[in-house]
């Protein structure tokens, strides 16, 4: 998933770069270029997960350039 600057739509970076930079060069915030859809089926599936498992499931949809191991370490 890419993240775009709120001040310049032409600036697009991967999630890891958005996190590392914090703000884009012109001072804009990085926001996802789209919001992942979580279906009712996915919500029911996640209902029985632990908090950490659910966090990994949701964050993995936003942080697509992170490996599973990296997500595990962060969560």
C-alpha positions as CSV (number, residue, x, y, z in Angstrom):
1,X,0.0,0.0,0.0
2,X,1.2,3.5,-0.8
3,X,0.8,6.6,1.3
4,X,0.2,10.0,-0.2
5,X,1.0,13.5,1.1
6,X,-2.0,15.6,2.1
7,X,-0.3,18.6,0.5
8,X,0.9,17.0,-2.7
9,X,-0.9,14.0,-4.2
10,X,2.1,13.4,-6.5
11,X,4.2,12.3,-3.5
12,X,3.6,8.6,-2.8
13,X,5.7,6.4,-0.6
14,X,5.5,2.9,0.9
15,X,4.3,2.5,4.5
16,X,7.9,2.0,5.9
17,X,9.1,5.2,4.3
18,X,6.0,7.1,5.6
19,X,6.7,5.9,9.1
20,X,10.4,6.7,8.9
21,X,9.8,10.2,7.5
22,X,6.8,11.2,9.6
23,X,6.0,14.1,7.4
24,X,6.5,14.7,3.7
25,X,9.1,17.2,2.6
26,X,6.5,20.0,2.2
27,X,5.0,19.4,5.6
28,X,2.0,17.2,4.6
29,X,0.9,14.1,6.5
30,X,1.1,10.7,4.9
31,X,-2.3,9.0,4.5
32,X,-3.2,5.7,2.9
33,X,-4.1,6.0,-0.8
34,X,-7.1,3.7,0.0
35,X,-8.7,2.2,3.1
36,X,-8.8,-1.7,3.1
37,X,-12.3,-3.1,3.3
38,X,-12.9,-5.5,6.2
39,X,-15.9,-7.7,5.4
40,X,-18.4,-9.1,8.0
41,X,-16.8,-12.5,7.4
42,X,-13.4,-11.1,8.3
43,X,-14.8,-9.4,11.4
44,X,-16.4,-12.7,12.6
45,X,-13.1,-14.5,11.9
46,X,-11.2,-12.0,13.9
47,X,-13.6,-12.1,16.8
48,X,-12.0,-15.2,18.2
49,X,-8.4,-13.9,17.8
50,X,-6.3,-12.4,20.6
51,X,-5.8,-8.6,20.6
52,X,-2.3,-9.1,19.2
53,X,-3.5,-11.4,16.4
54,X,-6.2,-9.0,15.5
55,X,-3.7,-6.1,15.5
56,X,-1.5,-8.0,13.1
57,X,-4.4,-8.8,10.8
58,X,-5.5,-5.2,10.6
59,X,-2.1,-3.5,10.5
60,X,-0.9,-6.0,7.9
61,X,-3.5,-4.5,5.6
62,X,-2.0,-1.1,6.0
63,X,1.7,-2.0,6.3
64,X,2.0,-4.1,3.2
65,X,5.8,-3.8,2.8
66,X,6.5,-5.2,6.3
67,X,7.2,-8.9,6.7
68,X,5.2,-11.1,9.1
69,X,8.2,-11.3,11.3
70,X,8.5,-7.5,11.4
71,X,4.9,-7.1,12.3
72,X,5.2,-9.7,15.0
73,X,8.1,-7.8,16.6
74,X,6.3,-4.5,16.4
75,X,3.1,-5.9,17.9
